[in-house]
Amino acid sequence: MTRKQQSAFANPVLIGAVTVLVLLVAVFLAYNANEGLPFVPTRELKVDIANGSELVAGNDVREGGYLIGIVSSLKPVTMENGQTGAQLTLNLNKAYGEVPIDSTISIQPRSVLGLKYLDLHKGTSSHVFSDGATLPETQTNVPVQFDDVFKMFDAKTRGAVQEDLDGFGDTLASRGSALNDTIASLPALFGHLEPVARYLSDPSTELTRFFTGLNAFMGAVAPVAQVNAQLFGKMATTFGAIDRKPPDLKATISESPATLQVSTQSLAAQQPLLTDLTTFGNYMTPATKSLEAALPVLNPALEQGTQVLGRTPALNARLQGTMQALQTLAAAPGTNVGLNALVDTSSTLNPMVRYLGPFVTVCNDWNYWWTYLSEHLSEATSFGFAQRAMLMQTNSAQSNNVGDQGATAPANGGSFDSPQGGNEYLHGEVYGAAVDNQGNADCETGQRGYPKKLNYYDPQGRDLDSDSHTPGDQATTFAGSAHVPAGETFTRTPQSAYVTPSVPGNN
């Protein structure tokens, strides 16, 4: 009787953990979007500028409308003239290239709502800024911004101008003929207006006192003006309904005393709640005042969040399909077997890649292999191209050669040179290194001739080459690297094959 293998995804705790991990990664990428796309290499450039012009971290850096980086941070600095300016730190995409030292930067509006971006004009100099260098303030420009124009008037004046323009538009719209009649009648009006103005300007009329009282009344009514307007509209609706049914109004009045008594009892019961509500309001006053200053910062986030929430249903629908597919995959009989096989594959490939990786990244063997392969098939014939290879024959005059079936010892030079090609020697070196134990280039394959006497463990000291490594580092190839790239793990010898014992001094 065999025991049924349980799926790795049958555990709901594991499925929940995987889901939470995916969401955390998505949130992390979304949170860091203002700092640029992840995994994109960048170089840093600092810019001294006389006026930061309300730039914020995360603003774009563009050239000719093309996004090339972002503003990562800002801080105030003292300029050479003693004035306080701003220093911007830019993260520029390395794919954009290097920045010439005669380049210029200006702050440009991205929208009429106050969003800015940095416009970089690339220079023509052959000298470029190094990573982390500073572009001087003399090569920057801050043109007049929209918000500088709008700041000509204070907040109250701007609001009043807006209301005036709105009111004038409503007043004069579709009233051209009436306006003409008014202008025609103005001379007669001014004739009657003079004695009225003389009377009103007399101090005994106390006109100033009237306007002072009117101003105080309007100041008290202004905060509830919108509410009063809505109230009058609703009252008109209510009175219209009452006018259509007078009997219902009579019945309502007859029930009012009993209703008033119930309302009095209800208000008495509500008094503790109203007292607590007043205390709560007093506690909330400082927080509400702080919220007034925070709203300009929060409002853009809320507006953006509103747009994102609008797309959430479609995302949820697609996510539901994804989760259903994940559930189907988890319930499939072969999923658990495949995952276990993937673990075995990773365990097998990891040591292999650690050993073979430096042959590609340090010794450039992958490119050499393809280069020599093309040369191997480059002999032109009447039929196309043939394989360029010479026929290799064994030295039949030497005993113990590589073709001798009766060899009694390794091929170690024989006793004389043969006209068929000279003596043969055992060259049994395997698993040549690409790097030493510290990651420095030691590209042994193809870096030397045909050494002999490299047989530390041969008690007879014959002319053999059988050690795993050659003493000392052989350095890199012509197009290779001097050291393993940063972040790459490596090993000098294979971890999953038999290797002859290490020779002292060859590491």
KENU-560831 format. One record per residue (C-alpha): x, y, z; residue number from 1. Coordinates in Angstrom, 1 decimal. Each point is the difference from the previous one (the first is absolute). Example, Ala and Ser with C-alpha at 12.3 -4.5 7.8 and 13.67 -1.06 7.14 Angstrom:
12.3 -4.5 7.8 1
1.4 3.4 -0.7 2
***
This chain:
0.0 0.0 0.0 1
1.6 3.3 -1.1 2
-0.6 3.2 1.8 3
-1.7 2.8 -2.0 4
2.4 2.9 -0.5 5
-1.5 3.2 1.3 6
0.2 3.1 -2.2 7
2.2 2.8 1.3 8
-2.7 2.5 -0.8 9
-2.8 -1.9 1.8 10
0.9 1.9 3.2 11
-2.1 3.2 0.2 12
2.6 1.7 2.2 13
2.6 -0.4 -2.8 14
-2.4 1.4 -2.6 15
-0.7 3.0 2.2 16
3.7 0.6 0.6 17
0.7 -0.1 -3.7 18
-2.8 2.5 -0.7 19
1.2 2.4 2.7 20
3.5 -0.2 -1.4 21
-1.2 0.9 -3.5 22
-2.0 2.9 1.3 23
3.0 1.3 2.1 24
2.2 -0.1 -3.1 25
-2.7 1.9 -2.0 26
-0.4 2.6 2.7 27
3.8 0.4 0.3 28
0.4 0.6 -3.8 29
-2.9 2.5 0.0 30
1.4 1.8 3.1 31
3.4 0.3 -1.7 32
-1.3 1.2 -3.3 33
0.8 3.6 0.9 34
3.7 -1.0 0.4 35
0.2 -1.5 -3.5 36
-0.6 -3.5 -1.3 37
1.7 -2.7 2.0 38
3.0 -1.8 -1.4 39
0.9 2.9 -2.4 40
3.6 1.1 0.3 41
0.4 3.8 0.5 42
2.8 2.5 0.5 43
-0.2 3.0 2.4 44
0.3 3.7 -1.0 45
-0.4 2.9 2.5 46
-1.3 3.4 -1.2 47
0.4 3.3 1.9 48
-2.8 2.4 -0.9 49
-1.0 3.4 1.3 50
-3.7 -0.9 0.5 51
-1.5 -3.5 0.5 52
-3.3 1.4 -1.3 53
-2.0 -2.4 2.1 54
1.5 -3.1 -1.6 55
-0.6 -3.2 2.0 56
1.7 -3.4 0.1 57
-1.3 -2.2 -2.7 58
-0.3 2.8 -2.7 59
1.1 -1.1 -3.5 60
3.3 0.9 -1.7 61
-0.6 0.2 -3.8 62
2.0 0.8 -3.1 63
-2.1 1.0 -3.0 64
-3.1 -1.5 1.7 65
1.7 -3.4 0.5 66
0.1 -1.2 3.6 67
3.7 -0.6 1.0 68
-0.2 0.0 3.9 69
-1.6 1.4 3.1 70
0.8 2.5 2.8 71
0.9 -2.2 2.9 72
0.5 2.7 2.7 73
0.3 3.7 0.7 74
1.7 2.0 2.7 75
0.8 3.7 0.7 76
3.6 1.2 -0.6 77
1.9 3.2 0.2 78
1.1 1.3 -3.4 79
3.3 1.8 -0.9 80
-1.8 3.4 0.2 81
-1.1 -0.7 3.6 82
-3.7 -0.6 -1.0 83
-1.8 -3.1 1.0 84
-0.8 -2.3 -3.0 85
-0.9 -3.6 -0.5 86
2.1 -3.1 -0.9 87
-1.9 -2.6 -2.0 88
1.2 -3.7 -0.1 89
-0.9 -1.6 -3.4 90
-0.1 -3.7 -0.7 91
0.6 -0.4 -3.8 92
-0.5 -3.2 -1.9 93
3.4 -1.3 -1.1 94
-1.5 -0.9 -3.4 95
-0.3 3.7 -0.7 96
3.7 0.4 -0.1 97
2.4 2.4 1.8 98
-0.7 3.7 0.4 99
2.5 2.5 -1.5 100
1.3 2.7 2.3 101
-1.5 2.9 -2.1 102
-3.6 -1.4 0.4 103
-2.7 2.3 1.4 104
-3.1 -0.6 2.1 105
-3.2 2.0 0.4 106
-3.2 -0.5 2.0 107
-3.1 -0.2 -2.2 108
-3.7 -0.3 0.9 109
-1.6 -3.4 -0.9 110
-3.6 1.2 0.6 111
-1.9 3.1 1.1 112
-0.6 -1.7 3.3 113
3.5 0.6 1.2 114
1.8 -3.3 -1.0 115
3.6 0.7 -1.1 116
2.8 -1.9 -1.7 117
3.7 0.5 -0.8 118
0.9 0.6 -3.6 119
3.6 -1.1 -0.7 120
1.7 1.4 -3.2 121
2.9 -2.2 -0.8 122
3.2 1.9 -0.9 123
2.6 -0.8 -2.7 124
3.2 -0.2 2.2 125
2.2 -3.1 -0.2 126
0.4 0.2 3.8 127
-2.8 -1.5 2.1 128
-1.2 0.2 3.6 129
1.2 -2.9 2.2 130
-2.4 -2.0 2.1 131
-1.1 2.3 3.0 132
1.5 3.2 -1.5 133
-1.8 3.4 0.3 134
-1.3 2.2 -2.8 135
0.6 3.6 1.0 136
-2.7 2.6 0.5 137
1.3 2.1 -3.0 138
-1.3 -2.7 -2.3 139
-3.5 0.0 1.3 140
-3.0 2.1 -0.8 141
-3.3 0.5 1.9 142
-2.5 1.8 -2.4 143
-3.1 1.7 1.4 144
-2.4 -2.7 1.2 145
-3.8 0.0 -0.1 146
-0.2 0.0 3.8 147
2.1 3.1 0.1 148
-2.6 1.8 -2.2 149
-2.8 -1.3 2.1 150
1.7 1.3 3.2 151
-0.3 3.6 -1.1 152
-3.3 0.0 2.1 153
-0.6 -1.5 3.4 154
-2.4 -2.9 0.5 155
-3.0 2.2 0.9 156
0.5 2.3 -3.0 157
0.3 -3.0 -2.4 158
-3.2 -1.5 1.4 159
-1.8 3.4 -0.3 160
1.1 0.5 -3.6 161
-1.2 -3.5 -0.9 162
-3.4 0.7 1.5 163
-0.2 3.4 -1.6 164
0.7 -1.4 -3.5 165
-2.6 -2.8 0.6 166
-2.6 2.6 1.1 167
0.7 2.4 -2.9 168
-0.3 -2.8 -2.5 169
-3.4 -1.1 1.4 170
-1.2 3.7 0.1 171
0.9 0.9 -3.5 172
-0.7 -3.3 -1.8 173
-2.9 0.3 -2.5 174
-0.7 3.6 1.0 175
1.4 2.0 -2.8 176
-3.2 1.9 -0.8 177
-0.7 0.8 3.6 178
3.6 1.3 0.4 179
-0.5 2.3 -3.0 180
-3.3 1.3 1.6 181
1.8 0.6 3.3 182
2.8 2.0 -1.6 183
-2.6 2.1 -1.9 184
-1.8 0.8 3.3 185
3.1 0.8 2.1 186
0.1 3.8 -0.8 187
-3.5 0.5 1.4 188
0.8 -2.2 3.0 189
3.1 2.0 0.8 190
-2.0 3.2 0.0 191
-2.3 -1.4 2.8 192
2.9 -1.7 1.7 193
1.9 3.2 1.0 194
-2.5 1.3 2.6 195
-0.3 -3.5 1.4 196
3.7 -0.4 0.3 197
0.2 3.5 1.7 198
-2.6 -1.1 2.5 199
1.8 -3.3 0.8 200
3.4 1.7 0.4 201
-1.4 2.2 2.8 202
1.5 -1.1 3.4 203
-3.4 0.0 1.6 204
-1.1 -2.9 -2.0 205
2.7 -2.3 1.7 206
0.4 -2.0 -3.2 207
3.4 -1.2 1.2 208
-1.6 -1.5 3.1 209
-2.6 -1.8 -2.2 210
2.8 -1.6 -2.1 211
1.9 -1.0 3.1 212
-3.1 -1.8 1.4 213
-0.7 -1.6 -3.4 214
3.6 -1.2 -0.3 215
-0.3 -1.6 3.5 216
-3.3 -1.7 -1.0 217
1.4 -1.3 -3.2 218
3.1 -1.3 1.8 219
-2.3 -2.0 2.3 220
-2.2 -1.3 -2.8 221
2.9 -0.8 -2.5 222
1.1 -3.4 1.6 223
-3.6 -1.4 -0.4 224
-0.8 1.7 -3.2 225
0.0 -3.3 -2.0 226
-2.1 -1.7 2.7 227
-2.5 2.9 0.0 228
-0.3 -0.1 -3.8 229
-0.7 -3.7 0.2 230
-2.5 0.6 2.8 231
-2.0 2.6 -2.0 232
-0.2 -2.4 -2.9 233
-1.2 -2.8 2.2 234
-2.4 2.3 1.8 235
-1.5 1.0 -3.4 236
-0.6 -3.7 -0.7 237
-1.5 -0.5 3.4 238
-2.4 2.9 -0.2 239
-1.0 -1.1 -3.5 240
-1.0 -3.4 1.4 241
-1.9 1.6 2.9 242
-1.9 2.3 -2.3 243
-1.2 -3.0 -2.1 244
-1.5 -1.9 3.1 245
-1.4 2.5 2.7 246
-1.8 -2.9 1.9 247
3.3 -1.7 0.6 248
1.4 3.2 1.4 249
-2.9 0.2 2.5 250
0.6 -3.6 1.1 251
3.7 0.7 0.5 252
-0.8 3.1 2.2 253
-2.4 -2.1 2.1 254
2.7 -2.6 0.7 255
2.7 2.6 0.7 256
-0.5 0.2 3.9 257
0.5 -3.7 0.5 258
3.0 0.0 -2.4 259
1.5 3.0 1.8 260
-0.3 -1.9 3.4 261
1.7 -3.1 -1.5 262
2.8 2.2 -1.5 263
0.6 1.7 3.4 264
0.4 -3.4 1.7 265
2.3 -1.1 -2.8 266
2.2 3.1 0.3 267
0.3 -0.5 3.7 268
1.3 -3.6 -0.6 269
2.4 1.3 -2.7 270
1.6 2.6 2.3 271
2.8 -2.3 1.3 272
0.9 -1.0 -3.5 273
0.1 3.7 -1.1 274
2.2 0.8 2.9 275
2.4 -2.8 -0.9 276
-0.1 1.1 -3.6 277
0.9 3.5 1.0 278
3.0 -1.3 1.9 279
1.0 -2.1 -2.9 280
-0.2 3.0 -2.3 281
2.3 2.0 2.3 282
2.5 -2.9 -0.1 283
-0.2 -0.2 -3.8 284
0.7 3.8 -0.5 285
3.8 -0.2 -0.1 286
-0.1 -3.0 -2.3 287
-2.4 1.7 -2.3 288
2.2 3.1 -0.2 289
3.0 -2.2 -0.8 290
-2.0 -1.7 -2.7 291
-0.6 3.4 -1.7 292
3.8 0.2 -0.7 293
0.3 -3.7 -1.0 294
-2.9 0.0 -2.5 295
2.1 1.6 -2.9 296
2.3 -3.0 0.3 297
-2.7 -2.6 0.6 298
-2.4 1.2 -2.8 299
2.3 -1.1 -2.9 300
0.4 -3.4 1.6 301
-3.8 -0.4 0.5 302
-0.6 1.0 -3.6 303
2.6 -2.5 -1.3 304
-1.5 -2.6 2.3 305
-3.5 0.6 -1.4 306
1.3 -0.7 -3.5 307
1.7 -3.2 1.2 308
-3.1 -1.2 1.9 309
-2.0 0.5 -3.3 310
2.2 -2.7 -1.6 311
-0.1 -2.3 3.1 312
-3.1 -2.0 -1.2 313
1.6 -1.0 -3.2 314
3.2 -0.9 1.9 315
-2.0 -2.1 2.4 316
-1.7 -1.9 -2.9 317
3.4 -0.8 -1.5 318
1.4 -0.9 3.4 319
-2.9 -2.4 0.6 320
0.9 -1.8 -3.3 321
3.6 -0.1 1.1 322
-0.9 -1.5 3.4 323
-2.3 -2.6 -1.6 324
2.9 -1.0 -2.3 325
2.3 -0.2 3.0 326
-2.5 -2.2 1.8 327
-0.3 -2.3 -3.0 328
3.8 -0.1 -0.2 329
0.3 -0.8 3.7 330
-2.5 -2.8 -0.3 331
1.6 -1.6 -3.1 332
1.6 -3.4 0.9 333
3.3 0.9 -1.8 334
0.5 3.4 1.7 335
1.5 -1.4 3.2 336
2.2 -2.4 -2.0 337
1.2 2.8 -2.2 338
0.8 2.2 2.9 339
2.0 -2.8 1.6 340
1.8 -0.5 -3.3 341
0.7 3.7 -0.2 342
1.7 -0.1 3.4 343
2.2 -2.9 -1.2 344
0.7 1.9 -3.2 345
1.1 3.1 1.9 346
2.1 -2.1 2.3 347
1.8 -1.5 -3.0 348
0.3 3.1 -2.1 349
1.2 2.4 2.8 350
3.4 -1.6 0.6 351
0.4 -0.5 -3.8 352
-0.7 3.7 -0.7 353
2.3 1.1 2.8 354
2.9 -1.9 -1.7 355
-0.9 0.7 -3.7 356
-1.1 3.7 0.5 357
3.6 1.5 0.2 358
0.9 -1.8 -3.3 359
-2.5 2.3 -1.6 360
0.1 3.2 2.1 361
3.8 0.0 0.5 362
1.7 -2.0 -2.7 363
-2.6 0.8 -2.8 364
0.1 -3.7 -1.1 365
-3.6 0.1 -1.4 366
1.0 2.5 -2.7 367
3.3 -1.7 -0.7 368
-1.8 -3.3 -0.5 369
-2.3 1.4 -2.7 370
2.9 2.0 -1.6 371
2.2 -3.2 -0.3 372
-3.0 -2.0 -1.2 373
-0.4 2.3 -3.0 374
3.7 -0.2 -0.8 375
-0.2 -3.8 0.3 376
-2.5 -0.1 -2.9 377
1.6 2.7 -2.2 378
2.0 -2.0 -2.6 379
-1.5 0.9 -3.4 380
-0.6 -2.9 -2.5 381
-1.7 -0.4 -3.3 382
-3.1 -1.2 1.9 383
-0.1 2.7 2.7 384
2.1 -0.1 3.3 385
1.8 -3.0 1.5 386
1.1 -0.7 3.6 387
3.6 1.3 0.6 388
1.6 -2.9 1.9 389
3.3 -1.9 -0.4 390
0.3 -3.7 0.2 391
1.7 -0.9 3.3 392
2.1 -3.3 0.1 393
1.6 -1.6 3.0 394
3.8 -0.5 0.2 395
0.2 -3.7 -0.8 396
3.7 0.0 0.6 397
-0.4 1.0 3.7 398
-1.1 -2.6 2.5 399
-2.7 1.0 2.4 400
-1.6 2.5 -2.4 401
-3.7 0.9 0.0 402
-0.8 -2.5 -2.8 403
2.0 -2.9 1.5 404
-2.4 -2.7 1.2 405
2.8 -1.7 1.9 406
1.1 3.2 1.9 407
1.5 -0.8 3.4 408
0.5 3.6 1.3 409
-1.2 3.5 -0.8 410
1.5 1.6 -3.1 411
2.9 1.9 1.4 412
2.2 0.9 -3.0 413
1.4 -3.3 -1.1 414
3.7 -0.3 -0.7 415
0.5 1.9 -3.3 416
-1.7 2.5 -2.3 417
-2.0 -1.5 -2.8 418
-0.2 1.5 -3.6 419
-3.8 -0.5 0.3 420
-0.4 2.9 2.4 421
2.2 -0.4 3.1 422
-0.5 -1.5 3.4 423
-3.3 -0.3 1.8 424
-0.7 1.0 3.6 425
-3.0 -0.7 2.3 426
-2.0 3.3 0.3 427
-2.8 -1.2 2.3 428
-0.9 3.4 1.6 429
-3.7 0.3 0.6 430
-2.3 2.7 1.4 431
2.3 2.9 -0.7 432
-0.9 3.1 2.0 433
-1.5 3.3 -1.1 434
0.7 1.9 3.3 435
2.0 -0.5 3.1 436
-1.6 -0.3 3.5 437
-0.3 3.8 0.3 438
-1.8 0.5 -3.4 439
3.1 1.3 -1.9 440
0.3 -1.1 -3.6 441
1.9 -3.3 -0.4 442
-1.1 -1.1 -3.5 443
2.2 -3.1 -0.3 444
-1.7 -1.4 -3.2 445
1.7 1.4 -3.1 446
2.4 2.2 2.0 447
3.2 -2.0 -0.3 448
1.9 -2.5 -2.1 449
0.4 -3.8 0.7 450
1.7 -0.2 3.5 451
1.5 -3.2 1.4 452
1.4 -1.0 3.3 453
-3.3 1.3 1.6 454
-0.6 -3.1 2.0 455
0.3 0.7 3.7 456
-1.5 -3.3 1.1 457
2.0 -2.2 -2.4 458
2.6 -1.8 2.2 459
2.2 -0.8 -3.1 460
0.2 3.6 -1.1 461
-0.7 -0.8 -3.7 462
-0.5 2.5 -2.8 463
-3.7 0.2 0.5 464
-2.6 2.8 0.4 465
-2.8 -1.2 2.3 466
-0.5 2.6 2.8 467
-3.4 1.8 0.1 468
1.5 3.5 -0.1 469
3.2 1.8 -1.1 470
1.9 1.9 2.7 471
-0.9 3.8 0.1 472
-2.8 1.9 -1.7 473
0.0 -0.2 -3.8 474
-1.9 3.4 -0.1 475
-2.9 0.6 -2.4 476
-0.4 -0.5 -3.8 477
0.3 2.9 -2.5 478
-3.7 1.0 0.3 479
-0.6 -1.3 3.5 480
-0.3 1.6 3.4 481
2.6 0.3 2.8 482
-2.5 -1.1 2.8 483
-3.4 -1.6 0.5 484
-2.8 2.7 -0.4 485
-1.4 1.4 3.2 486
-2.8 -2.2 1.4 487
0.9 -3.1 -1.9 488
0.7 -3.1 2.1 489
2.7 -2.4 -1.2 490
2.2 -3.0 0.8 491
3.4 -0.9 -1.3 492
-0.6 -3.8 -0.3 493
-3.2 -2.0 -0.8 494
-2.2 -0.9 2.9 495
-1.7 -3.0 -1.5 496
2.9 -1.9 -1.6 497
3.1 -1.8 1.1 498
3.1 2.2 -0.1 499
3.5 -1.0 0.8 500
1.3 1.2 3.4 501
1.1 3.6 0.2 502
3.7 0.6 -0.6 503
1.7 2.4 2.4 504
0.9 3.3 -1.7 505
-2.4 -0.5 -2.9 506
-3.0 1.7 1.7 507
***
